[in-house]
Amino acid sequence: MGKIKLKTRKAAAKRFKRTGTGKLKHRCQNRAHLAKFKSTKQKRHLKKNRTLSRAANRILEQQIPN
């Protein structure tokens, strides 16, 4: 028997990208609306991409196999 080919979850593939070392990066949440109530510092820090935590990385490894 051959190996089962895993399907990619397209919703996850649109939101997460792999780095060169294999970690998953994503955009920060809470930046889309209600920005006038947030400080300039908070909005500036939300611009940057973040890498996933170890626990979330395990879950998404199954959804994004490549």
C-alpha positions in Angstrom: 0.0 0.0 0.0 1.2 3.5 -0.9 1.2 6.5 1.3 -2.1 8.5 1.5 -1.8 11.9 -0.1 -2.9 14.7 2.2 -5.1 17.5 1.0 -4.3 21.1 1.8 -6.9 23.1 3.7 -7.3 26.1 1.3 -8.5 28.4 4.1 -5.3 27.8 6.1 -3.1 28.0 3.0 -4.4 31.5 2.3 -3.6 32.8 5.8 -0.3 31.1 6.6 3.0 31.0 4.7 6.1 29.0 5.4 9.4 30.6 6.3 12.8 29.4 5.1 13.2 27.3 8.3 9.8 25.7 7.9 7.9 27.7 10.6 4.5 29.2 9.7 4.0 32.9 9.7 0.8 34.9 9.7 -0.5 38.4 9.9 -1.6 39.9 13.2 -5.3 40.0 14.1 -7.2 43.0 15.5 -6.0 45.5 12.9 -9.0 45.5 10.4 -11.4 47.9 12.1 -12.0 50.1 15.1 -8.5 51.5 14.7 -9.3 54.9 16.1 -9.5 53.4 19.6 -6.1 51.8 19.4 -2.9 53.6 20.1 -0.3 54.3 17.4 2.1 52.0 19.1 -0.4 49.1 19.1 -1.2 49.6 15.4 2.5 49.8 14.5 3.2 46.5 16.3 0.2 44.9 14.6 1.7 45.6 11.1 4.4 42.9 11.6 4.1 39.3 10.8 4.3 36.7 13.6 5.3 33.1 13.7 3.0 30.5 15.2 3.3 29.1 18.7 4.4 25.5 19.0 1.0 24.2 19.9 -0.7 25.9 17.0 2.1 24.8 14.7 1.3 21.1 15.4 -2.3 21.6 14.4 -1.6 23.4 11.2 1.1 21.0 10.1 -1.8 18.6 9.3 -3.7 21.2 7.4 -0.8 22.5 5.4 1.3 19.4 4.7 3.8 20.8 2.2 
